Amino acid sequence: MQIEPFLVEQWMNAHETTAKWNTAETCVDSLRLEELLALSGDADGVLRRLRQTRLDYGEITGSPGLRAAIAALYGERIGAGNVLVANGAIGANFLALFALVEPGDTVICVKPTYQQLFSVPAALGATVKTLRLRESDGYLPDVDDLRALVDGRTRLIVLNNPNNPTGALIDEPLLRELVGVAREAGAWILCDEVYRKLEQEPGTTAPSVADLYEKGVSSGSMSKSYSLAGLRAGWIAGPPELVQRCLDVRDYTTISCGVLDDALATIALEHIDQVLARSLAIVRENLPIVDEWVAGEPRLRYVRPRAGTTALIRYEYDLASEEFCQAMFDLNGAFVMPGDAFGEERSFRLGYACARDVLVGGLAGISAYLRTLDR
């Protein structure tokens, strides 16, 4: 099996540990262990129980407590039996794609999006068709475009909501239209929903595709919205038969997830209101800083994100995005993701959910680099 190099992850691996201003990161500013334990109201008791934890494989599908807490993020269609805990959303997506896609299938995937969502199906032998998200449409999928891509071999439609890298949000009416197209075709929908619940406008949370469609599959993670990437805890939520197929696949990969990760993720979701309040405060306070900065840079533009932690910034300089980003990094350590990693040249992805001082310093570093180009 041949698979394309994973451009986003390779760029992160090469630069993130030495960046001075890391505004390529997509997770909300990470919680410390002591902060998470404090949420429990009984940090000493939690530590005592953790010290007594037997370090075996644990519950293979995820502990009942964690799966119930994940199921509570969804509607009545999803219960604990509809959830499989995985090693991050990246593990969950891989399991779902491996379980669903066969050689010769047609897979339709939105783009720009996280490369895994289209490169893995291609490596599995599928014909991958691109559902292009256009700046002029606010990076929202066009239903007619989707319908035109469907053929007699369409097995899977892949969405990403909220979208990485643009921060676009598919609201319920449009999402129901997309589900309608999938239902007509008899196709599954996999929706990567790792940025769910990070909406800029209160009350605008979109439903999960797993709540709307009998063949809808949702992937999620503790990494982005919940600030706990170090736990490597994610999940698949969907119909029981799909969950079982994913479990069959995972027997060949990780078998189970870490019992300590499971325990700490359960604590976070048991106190989800506090965790999300912190995350929402960060993204809602930081985005206006980005708004003001973009408005002050005449050769930059963007469609303001409605949700998530990232924005796709377009620039009016005759410079390829990887060269642009590398030269800036070399100049002052300001770190962003080249748009080429998403098939979007003359742009870069900015992560704005970091600590405020990092964001402010990073934006200043980008501006300093732009001044060298202006000269």
ROLODO-715086 format. One record per residue (C-alpha): x, y, z; residue in one letter; chain; residue number from 1. Coordinates in steps of 0.1 Angstrom, whole numbers, plus 5000, padded with zeros to 4 digits. Example, Ala and Ser with C-alpha at 12.3 -4.5 7.8 and 13.67 -1.06 7.14 Angstrom:
<<5123; 4955; 5078>; 'A'; 'A'; 1>,
<<5137; 4989; 5071>; 'S'; 'A'; 2>,
% end
This chain:
<<5000; 5000; 5000>; 'M'; 'A'; 1>,
<<5014; 5034; 4990>; 'Q'; 'A'; 2>,
<<5004; 5065; 5009>; 'I'; 'A'; 3>,
<<5012; 5102; 5004>; 'E'; 'A'; 4>,
<<5035; 5119; 5029>; 'P'; 'A'; 5>,
<<5014; 5136; 5056>; 'F'; 'A'; 6>,
<<5024; 5172; 5050>; 'L'; 'A'; 7>,
<<5008; 5188; 5081>; 'V'; 'A'; 8>,
<<5023; 5163; 5105>; 'E'; 'A'; 9>,
<<5057; 5164; 5088>; 'Q'; 'A'; 10>,
<<5058; 5202; 5090>; 'W'; 'A'; 11>,
<<5047; 5201; 5127>; 'M'; 'A'; 12>,
<<5073; 5174; 5135>; 'N'; 'A'; 13>,
<<5101; 5195; 5119>; 'A'; 'A'; 14>,
<<5093; 5228; 5136>; 'H'; 'A'; 15>,
<<5070; 5228; 5166>; 'E'; 'A'; 16>,
<<5095; 5220; 5193>; 'T'; 'A'; 17>,
<<5118; 5249; 5183>; 'T'; 'A'; 18>,
<<5093; 5276; 5174>; 'A'; 'A'; 19>,
<<5094; 5308; 5193>; 'K'; 'A'; 20>,
<<5058; 5316; 5185>; 'W'; 'A'; 21>,
<<5037; 5285; 5179>; 'N'; 'A'; 22>,
<<5006; 5297; 5161>; 'T'; 'A'; 23>,
<<5005; 5265; 5140>; 'A'; 'A'; 24>,
<<4991; 5245; 5170>; 'E'; 'A'; 25>,
<<4954; 5237; 5166>; 'T'; 'A'; 26>,
<<4945; 5226; 5202>; 'C'; 'A'; 27>,
<<4931; 5250; 5227>; 'V'; 'A'; 28>,
<<4959; 5260; 5251>; 'D'; 'A'; 29>,
<<4966; 5227; 5269>; 'S'; 'A'; 30>,
<<4955; 5221; 5304>; 'L'; 'A'; 31>,
<<4981; 5210; 5330>; 'R'; 'A'; 32>,
<<4975; 5178; 5350>; 'L'; 'A'; 33>,
<<4971; 5198; 5382>; 'E'; 'A'; 34>,
<<4944; 5219; 5366>; 'E'; 'A'; 35>,
<<4925; 5189; 5354>; 'L'; 'A'; 36>,
<<4927; 5173; 5388>; 'L'; 'A'; 37>,
<<4915; 5205; 5405>; 'A'; 'A'; 38>,
<<4883; 5202; 5384>; 'L'; 'A'; 39>,
<<4874; 5170; 5402>; 'S'; 'A'; 40>,
<<4872; 5188; 5436>; 'G'; 'A'; 41>,
<<4892; 5159; 5451>; 'D'; 'A'; 42>,
<<4926; 5159; 5436>; 'A'; 'A'; 43>,
<<4941; 5138; 5464>; 'D'; 'A'; 44>,
<<4914; 5112; 5461>; 'G'; 'A'; 45>,
<<4918; 5110; 5423>; 'V'; 'A'; 46>,
<<4956; 5106; 5427>; 'L'; 'A'; 47>,
<<4951; 5079; 5452>; 'R'; 'A'; 48>,
<<4928; 5060; 5429>; 'R'; 'A'; 49>,
<<4952; 5065; 5400>; 'L'; 'A'; 50>,
<<4981; 5051; 5421>; 'R'; 'A'; 51>,
<<4960; 5020; 5427>; 'Q'; 'A'; 52>,
<<4951; 5015; 5390>; 'T'; 'A'; 53>,
<<4961; 4982; 5376>; 'R'; 'A'; 54>,
<<4982; 4989; 5344>; 'L'; 'A'; 55>,
<<4967; 4962; 5323>; 'D'; 'A'; 56>,
<<4948; 4966; 5289>; 'Y'; 'A'; 57>,
<<4917; 4979; 5307>; 'G'; 'A'; 58>,
<<4883; 4978; 5290>; 'E'; 'A'; 59>,
<<4890; 4970; 5254>; 'I'; 'A'; 60>,
<<4862; 4993; 5240>; 'T'; 'A'; 61>,
<<4869; 5020; 5266>; 'G'; 'A'; 62>,
<<4856; 5021; 5302>; 'S'; 'A'; 63>,
<<4818; 5023; 5307>; 'P'; 'A'; 64>,
<<4822; 5056; 5324>; 'G'; 'A'; 65>,
<<4841; 5072; 5295>; 'L'; 'A'; 66>,
<<4818; 5058; 5268>; 'R'; 'A'; 67>,
<<4788; 5070; 5287>; 'A'; 'A'; 68>,
<<4803; 5105; 5290>; 'A'; 'A'; 69>,
<<4811; 5105; 5253>; 'I'; 'A'; 70>,
<<4776; 5093; 5244>; 'A'; 'A'; 71>,
<<4762; 5123; 5265>; 'A'; 'A'; 72>,
<<4778; 5146; 5239>; 'L'; 'A'; 73>,
<<4752; 5133; 5213>; 'Y'; 'A'; 74>,
<<4715; 5129; 5211>; 'G'; 'A'; 75>,
<<4692; 5099; 5218>; 'E'; 'A'; 76>,
<<4705; 5079; 5188>; 'R'; 'A'; 77>,
<<4739; 5075; 5205>; 'I'; 'A'; 78>,
<<4744; 5055; 5236>; 'G'; 'A'; 79>,
<<4775; 5040; 5252>; 'A'; 'A'; 80>,
<<4771; 5009; 5230>; 'G'; 'A'; 81>,
<<4775; 5032; 5199>; 'N'; 'A'; 82>,
<<4809; 5045; 5211>; 'V'; 'A'; 83>,
<<4844; 5030; 5207>; 'L'; 'A'; 84>,
<<4873; 5048; 5224>; 'V'; 'A'; 85>,
<<4904; 5051; 5201>; 'A'; 'A'; 86>,
<<4939; 5066; 5202>; 'N'; 'A'; 87>,
<<4929; 5102; 5193>; 'G'; 'A'; 88>,
<<4907; 5113; 5165>; 'A'; 'A'; 89>,
<<4934; 5103; 5141>; 'I'; 'A'; 90>,
<<4931; 5067; 5153>; 'G'; 'A'; 91>,
<<4894; 5069; 5152>; 'A'; 'A'; 92>,
<<4894; 5082; 5116>; 'N'; 'A'; 93>,
<<4918; 5055; 5105>; 'F'; 'A'; 94>,
<<4897; 5028; 5120>; 'L'; 'A'; 95>,
<<4865; 5041; 5103>; 'A'; 'A'; 96>,
<<4881; 5045; 5070>; 'L'; 'A'; 97>,
<<4897; 5011; 5071>; 'F'; 'A'; 98>,
<<4864; 4995; 5081>; 'A'; 'A'; 99>,
<<4843; 5012; 5055>; 'L'; 'A'; 100>,
<<4865; 5016; 5023>; 'V'; 'A'; 101>,
<<4874; 4989; 4998>; 'E'; 'A'; 102>,
<<4893; 4991; 4966>; 'P'; 'A'; 103>,
<<4872; 5004; 4938>; 'G'; 'A'; 104>,
<<4849; 5024; 4960>; 'D'; 'A'; 105>,
<<4842; 5061; 4953>; 'T'; 'A'; 106>,
<<4849; 5083; 4983>; 'V'; 'A'; 107>,
<<4839; 5120; 4982>; 'I'; 'A'; 108>,
<<4858; 5142; 5006>; 'C'; 'A'; 109>,
<<4857; 5179; 5013>; 'V'; 'A'; 110>,
<<4888; 5199; 5006>; 'K'; 'A'; 111>,
<<4906; 5218; 5021>; 'P'; 'A'; 112>,
<<4906; 5195; 5052>; 'T'; 'A'; 113>,
<<4929; 5173; 5072>; 'Y'; 'A'; 114>,
<<4949; 5152; 5048>; 'Q'; 'A'; 115>,
<<4943; 5119; 5065>; 'Q'; 'A'; 116>,
<<4906; 5121; 5055>; 'L'; 'A'; 117>,
<<4914; 5118; 5017>; 'F'; 'A'; 118>,
<<4949; 5102; 5016>; 'S'; 'A'; 119>,
<<4940; 5071; 5036>; 'V'; 'A'; 120>,
<<4910; 5062; 5013>; 'P'; 'A'; 121>,
<<4932; 5067; 4983>; 'A'; 'A'; 122>,
<<4958; 5044; 4998>; 'A'; 'A'; 123>,
<<4931; 5018; 5004>; 'L'; 'A'; 124>,
<<4924; 5018; 4967>; 'G'; 'A'; 125>,
<<4893; 5041; 4965>; 'A'; 'A'; 126>,
<<4887; 5067; 4938>; 'T'; 'A'; 127>,
<<4887; 5099; 4958>; 'V'; 'A'; 128>,
<<4867; 5128; 4945>; 'K'; 'A'; 129>,
<<4871; 5163; 4959>; 'T'; 'A'; 130>,
<<4842; 5184; 4971>; 'L'; 'A'; 131>,
<<4858; 5218; 4968>; 'R'; 'A'; 132>,
<<4851; 5243; 4995>; 'L'; 'A'; 133>,
<<4854; 5278; 4980>; 'R'; 'A'; 134>,
<<4863; 5310; 4996>; 'E'; 'A'; 135>,
<<4834; 5327; 4978>; 'S'; 'A'; 136>,
<<4810; 5303; 4995>; 'D'; 'A'; 137>,
<<4824; 5308; 5030>; 'G'; 'A'; 138>,
<<4841; 5274; 5026>; 'Y'; 'A'; 139>,
<<4808; 5256; 5029>; 'L'; 'A'; 140>,
<<4800; 5226; 5007>; 'P'; 'A'; 141>,
<<4776; 5231; 4978>; 'D'; 'A'; 142>,
<<4748; 5204; 4978>; 'V'; 'A'; 143>,
<<4746; 5205; 4940>; 'D'; 'A'; 144>,
<<4783; 5200; 4937>; 'D'; 'A'; 145>,
<<4781; 5170; 4960>; 'L'; 'A'; 146>,
<<4752; 5155; 4941>; 'R'; 'A'; 147>,
<<4771; 5158; 4908>; 'A'; 'A'; 148>,
<<4801; 5139; 4923>; 'L'; 'A'; 149>,
<<4780; 5109; 4934>; 'V'; 'A'; 150>,
<<4782; 5078; 4912>; 'D'; 'A'; 151>,
<<4771; 5042; 4914>; 'G'; 'A'; 152>,
<<4801; 5032; 4935>; 'R'; 'A'; 153>,
<<4799; 5060; 4961>; 'T'; 'A'; 154>,
<<4805; 5043; 4994>; 'R'; 'A'; 155>,
<<4815; 5072; 5017>; 'L'; 'A'; 156>,
<<4812; 5110; 5020>; 'I'; 'A'; 157>,
<<4837; 5126; 5043>; 'V'; 'A'; 158>,
<<4830; 5159; 5060>; 'L'; 'A'; 159>,
<<4848; 5180; 5086>; 'N'; 'A'; 160>,
<<4827; 5202; 5108>; 'N'; 'A'; 161>,
<<4838; 5226; 5120>; 'P'; 'A'; 162>,
<<4864; 5227; 5092>; 'N'; 'A'; 163>,
<<4901; 5226; 5096>; 'N'; 'A'; 164>,
<<4917; 5248; 5084>; 'P'; 'A'; 165>,
<<4890; 5275; 5076>; 'T'; 'A'; 166>,
<<4868; 5274; 5107>; 'G'; 'A'; 167>,
<<4837; 5272; 5086>; 'A'; 'A'; 168>,
<<4806; 5257; 5103>; 'L'; 'A'; 169>,
<<4780; 5236; 5085>; 'I'; 'A'; 170>,
<<4747; 5245; 5102>; 'D'; 'A'; 171>,
<<4719; 5220; 5107>; 'E'; 'A'; 172>,
<<4698; 5229; 5076>; 'P'; 'A'; 173>,
<<4728; 5225; 5052>; 'L'; 'A'; 174>,
<<4739; 5194; 5071>; 'L'; 'A'; 175>,
<<4705; 5178; 5066>; 'R'; 'A'; 176>,
<<4707; 5185; 5029>; 'E'; 'A'; 177>,
<<4740; 5168; 5027>; 'L'; 'A'; 178>,
<<4726; 5138; 5046>; 'V'; 'A'; 179>,
<<4698; 5137; 5021>; 'G'; 'A'; 180>,
<<4722; 5133; 4992>; 'V'; 'A'; 181>,
<<4740; 5105; 5011>; 'A'; 'A'; 182>,
<<4708; 5087; 5019>; 'R'; 'A'; 183>,
<<4697; 5088; 4983>; 'E'; 'A'; 184>,
<<4730; 5072; 4973>; 'A'; 'A'; 185>,
<<4731; 5047; 5002>; 'G'; 'A'; 186>,
<<4764; 5061; 5012>; 'A'; 'A'; 187>,
<<4779; 5064; 5047>; 'W'; 'A'; 188>,
<<4790; 5098; 5060>; 'I'; 'A'; 189>,
<<4821; 5101; 5082>; 'L'; 'A'; 190>,
<<4824; 5135; 5098>; 'C'; 'A'; 191>,
<<4855; 5146; 5117>; 'D'; 'A'; 192>,
<<4840; 5167; 5145>; 'E'; 'A'; 193>,
<<4871; 5173; 5167>; 'V'; 'A'; 194>,
<<4864; 5211; 5169>; 'Y'; 'A'; 195>,
<<4827; 5207; 5178>; 'R'; 'A'; 196>,
<<4813; 5229; 5205>; 'K'; 'A'; 197>,
<<4839; 5257; 5199>; 'L'; 'A'; 198>,
<<4815; 5281; 5181>; 'E'; 'A'; 199>,
<<4821; 5318; 5182>; 'Q'; 'A'; 200>,
<<4784; 5327; 5185>; 'E'; 'A'; 201>,
<<4766; 5312; 5216>; 'P'; 'A'; 202>,
<<4739; 5288; 5207>; 'G'; 'A'; 203>,
<<4751; 5279; 5172>; 'T'; 'A'; 204>,
<<4764; 5244; 5179>; 'T'; 'A'; 205>,
<<4757; 5222; 5149>; 'A'; 'A'; 206>,
<<4743; 5187; 5155>; 'P'; 'A'; 207>,
<<4765; 5157; 5149>; 'S'; 'A'; 208>,
<<4760; 5137; 5117>; 'V'; 'A'; 209>,
<<4757; 5107; 5140>; 'A'; 'A'; 210>,
<<4725; 5122; 5154>; 'D'; 'A'; 211>,
<<4710; 5130; 5120>; 'L'; 'A'; 212>,
<<4717; 5099; 5099>; 'Y'; 'A'; 213>,
<<4714; 5062; 5104>; 'E'; 'A'; 214>,
<<4747; 5057; 5084>; 'K'; 'A'; 215>,
<<4764; 5087; 5100>; 'G'; 'A'; 216>,
<<4797; 5083; 5118>; 'V'; 'A'; 217>,
<<4813; 5109; 5141>; 'S'; 'A'; 218>,
<<4849; 5111; 5152>; 'S'; 'A'; 219>,
<<4859; 5132; 5182>; 'G'; 'A'; 220>,
<<4888; 5138; 5205>; 'S'; 'A'; 221>,
<<4899; 5152; 5238>; 'M'; 'A'; 222>,
<<4927; 5171; 5220>; 'S'; 'A'; 223>,
<<4912; 5202; 5204>; 'K'; 'A'; 224>,
<<4880; 5214; 5222>; 'S'; 'A'; 225>,
<<4890; 5199; 5255>; 'Y'; 'A'; 226>,
<<4927; 5209; 5256>; 'S'; 'A'; 227>,
<<4940; 5174; 5264>; 'L'; 'A'; 228>,
<<4960; 5163; 5234>; 'A'; 'A'; 229>,
<<4985; 5145; 5257>; 'G'; 'A'; 230>,
<<4959; 5120; 5267>; 'L'; 'A'; 231>,
<<4956; 5106; 5232>; 'R'; 'A'; 232>,
<<4920; 5098; 5237>; 'A'; 'A'; 233>,
<<4894; 5099; 5209>; 'G'; 'A'; 234>,
<<4864; 5080; 5197>; 'W'; 'A'; 235>,
<<4841; 5068; 5170>; 'I'; 'A'; 236>,
<<4803; 5072; 5175>; 'A'; 'A'; 237>,
<<4779; 5056; 5151>; 'G'; 'A'; 238>,
<<4758; 5025; 5144>; 'P'; 'A'; 239>,
<<4767; 4994; 5164>; 'P'; 'A'; 240>,
<<4777; 4974; 5133>; 'E'; 'A'; 241>,
<<4802; 5001; 5123>; 'L'; 'A'; 242>,
<<4815; 5003; 5158>; 'V'; 'A'; 243>,
<<4821; 4965; 5158>; 'Q'; 'A'; 244>,
<<4839; 4967; 5124>; 'R'; 'A'; 245>,
<<4861; 4994; 5138>; 'C'; 'A'; 246>,
<<4868; 4972; 5168>; 'L'; 'A'; 247>,
<<4877; 4943; 5145>; 'D'; 'A'; 248>,
<<4902; 4965; 5128>; 'V'; 'A'; 249>,
<<4917; 4978; 5160>; 'R'; 'A'; 250>,
<<4925; 4943; 5171>; 'D'; 'A'; 251>,
<<4953; 4946; 5145>; 'Y'; 'A'; 252>,
<<4966; 4980; 5157>; 'T'; 'A'; 253>,
<<4964; 4992; 5193>; 'T'; 'A'; 254>,
<<4941; 4966; 5209>; 'I'; 'A'; 255>,
<<4930; 4991; 5235>; 'S'; 'A'; 256>,
<<4938; 5026; 5248>; 'C'; 'A'; 257>,
<<4957; 5036; 5279>; 'G'; 'A'; 258>,
<<4939; 5031; 5312>; 'V'; 'A'; 259>,
<<4953; 5063; 5327>; 'L'; 'A'; 260>,
<<4943; 5083; 5296>; 'D'; 'A'; 261>,
<<4908; 5068; 5300>; 'D'; 'A'; 262>,
<<4906; 5077; 5336>; 'A'; 'A'; 263>,
<<4917; 5113; 5331>; 'L'; 'A'; 264>,
<<4895; 5118; 5300>; 'A'; 'A'; 265>,
<<4865; 5106; 5321>; 'T'; 'A'; 266>,
<<4872; 5133; 5347>; 'I'; 'A'; 267>,
<<4874; 5160; 5320>; 'A'; 'A'; 268>,
<<4840; 5150; 5305>; 'L'; 'A'; 269>,
<<4824; 5147; 5339>; 'E'; 'A'; 270>,
<<4833; 5184; 5343>; 'H'; 'A'; 271>,
<<4827; 5193; 5307>; 'I'; 'A'; 272>,
<<4809; 5226; 5315>; 'D'; 'A'; 273>,
<<4840; 5240; 5332>; 'Q'; 'A'; 274>,
<<4864; 5227; 5305>; 'V'; 'A'; 275>,
<<4844; 5241; 5277>; 'L'; 'A'; 276>,
<<4839; 5274; 5295>; 'A'; 'A'; 277>,
<<4876; 5278; 5296>; 'R'; 'A'; 278>,
<<4881; 5268; 5259>; 'S'; 'A'; 279>,
<<4853; 5291; 5247>; 'L'; 'A'; 280>,
<<4867; 5320; 5266>; 'A'; 'A'; 281>,
<<4901; 5315; 5249>; 'I'; 'A'; 282>,
<<4888; 5312; 5214>; 'V'; 'A'; 283>,
<<4862; 5340; 5217>; 'R'; 'A'; 284>,
<<4887; 5364; 5233>; 'E'; 'A'; 285>,
<<4915; 5356; 5209>; 'N'; 'A'; 286>,
<<4896; 5358; 5176>; 'L'; 'A'; 287>,
<<4890; 5396; 5178>; 'P'; 'A'; 288>,
<<4927; 5400; 5182>; 'I'; 'A'; 289>,
<<4931; 5382; 5148>; 'V'; 'A'; 290>,
<<4903; 5403; 5133>; 'D'; 'A'; 291>,
<<4921; 5435; 5142>; 'E'; 'A'; 292>,
<<4954; 5422; 5130>; 'W'; 'A'; 293>,
<<4941; 5411; 5096>; 'V'; 'A'; 294>,
<<4923; 5444; 5092>; 'A'; 'A'; 295>,
<<4956; 5462; 5097>; 'G'; 'A'; 296>,
<<4975; 5441; 5071>; 'E'; 'A'; 297>,
<<4963; 5453; 5036>; 'P'; 'A'; 298>,
<<4978; 5423; 5018>; 'R'; 'A'; 299>,
<<4961; 5397; 5039>; 'L'; 'A'; 300>,
<<4925; 5385; 5040>; 'R'; 'A'; 301>,
<<4904; 5358; 5055>; 'Y'; 'A'; 302>,
<<4869; 5345; 5059>; 'V'; 'A'; 303>,
<<4863; 5349; 5096>; 'R'; 'A'; 304>,
<<4860; 5315; 5113>; 'P'; 'A'; 305>,
<<4826; 5307; 5129>; 'R'; 'A'; 306>,
<<4840; 5278; 5150>; 'A'; 'A'; 307>,
<<4871; 5258; 5159>; 'G'; 'A'; 308>,
<<4906; 5271; 5165>; 'T'; 'A'; 309>,
<<4920; 5278; 5131>; 'T'; 'A'; 310>,
<<4918; 5303; 5103>; 'A'; 'A'; 311>,
<<4930; 5302; 5067>; 'L'; 'A'; 312>,
<<4948; 5335; 5059>; 'I'; 'A'; 313>,
<<4954; 5344; 5023>; 'R'; 'A'; 314>,
<<4983; 5367; 5013>; 'Y'; 'A'; 315>,
<<4990; 5387; 4982>; 'E'; 'A'; 316>,
<<5027; 5380; 4978>; 'Y'; 'A'; 317>,
<<5043; 5361; 4949>; 'D'; 'A'; 318>,
<<5057; 5334; 4971>; 'L'; 'A'; 319>,
<<5049; 5298; 4976>; 'A'; 'A'; 320>,
<<5034; 5290; 5010>; 'S'; 'A'; 321>,
<<5062; 5267; 5021>; 'E'; 'A'; 322>,
<<5089; 5291; 5012>; 'E'; 'A'; 323>,
<<5069; 5319; 5029>; 'F'; 'A'; 324>,
<<5065; 5300; 5061>; 'C'; 'A'; 325>,
<<5100; 5287; 5063>; 'Q'; 'A'; 326>,
<<5116; 5321; 5056>; 'A'; 'A'; 327>,
<<5094; 5336; 5084>; 'M'; 'A'; 328>,
<<5103; 5308; 5108>; 'F'; 'A'; 329>,
<<5140; 5314; 5100>; 'D'; 'A'; 330>,
<<5137; 5351; 5105>; 'L'; 'A'; 331>,
<<5121; 5352; 5140>; 'N'; 'A'; 332>,
<<5106; 5318; 5150>; 'G'; 'A'; 333>,
<<5070; 5327; 5140>; 'A'; 'A'; 334>,
<<5054; 5294; 5131>; 'F'; 'A'; 335>,
<<5023; 5288; 5110>; 'V'; 'A'; 336>,
<<5012; 5260; 5086>; 'M'; 'A'; 337>,
<<5018; 5264; 5049>; 'P'; 'A'; 338>,
<<4985; 5264; 5029>; 'G'; 'A'; 339>,
<<5001; 5239; 5005>; 'D'; 'A'; 340>,
<<4996; 5213; 5032>; 'A'; 'A'; 341>,
<<4958; 5217; 5024>; 'F'; 'A'; 342>,
<<4962; 5223; 4987>; 'G'; 'A'; 343>,
<<4957; 5260; 4992>; 'E'; 'A'; 344>,
<<4987; 5280; 4979>; 'E'; 'A'; 345>,
<<4993; 5316; 4988>; 'R'; 'A'; 346>,
<<4979; 5310; 5022>; 'S'; 'A'; 347>,
<<4987; 5298; 5057>; 'F'; 'A'; 348>,
<<4968; 5283; 5085>; 'R'; 'A'; 349>,
<<4969; 5302; 5118>; 'L'; 'A'; 350>,
<<4960; 5286; 5151>; 'G'; 'A'; 351>,
<<4945; 5312; 5174>; 'Y'; 'A'; 352>,
<<4936; 5291; 5205>; 'A'; 'A'; 353>,
<<4970; 5293; 5221>; 'C'; 'A'; 354>,
<<4979; 5315; 5251>; 'A'; 'A'; 355>,
<<4972; 5351; 5244>; 'R'; 'A'; 356>,
<<5009; 5362; 5247>; 'D'; 'A'; 357>,
<<5019; 5335; 5222>; 'V'; 'A'; 358>,
<<4992; 5347; 5198>; 'L'; 'A'; 359>,
<<5001; 5384; 5201>; 'V'; 'A'; 360>,
<<5038; 5376; 5198>; 'G'; 'A'; 361>,
<<5032; 5353; 5168>; 'G'; 'A'; 362>,
<<5011; 5379; 5150>; 'L'; 'A'; 363>,
<<5038; 5405; 5156>; 'A'; 'A'; 364>,
<<5064; 5381; 5142>; 'G'; 'A'; 365>,
<<5043; 5375; 5110>; 'I'; 'A'; 366>,
<<5039; 5413; 5106>; 'S'; 'A'; 367>,
<<5076; 5418; 5110>; 'A'; 'A'; 368>,
<<5082; 5392; 5082>; 'Y'; 'A'; 369>,
<<5057; 5409; 5060>; 'L'; 'A'; 370>,
<<5075; 5442; 5063>; 'R'; 'A'; 371>,
<<5106; 5425; 5048>; 'T'; 'A'; 372>,
<<5085; 5414; 5018>; 'L'; 'A'; 373>,
<<5070; 5449; 5014>; 'D'; 'A'; 374>,
<<5105; 5463; 5011>; 'R'; 'A'; 375>,
% end
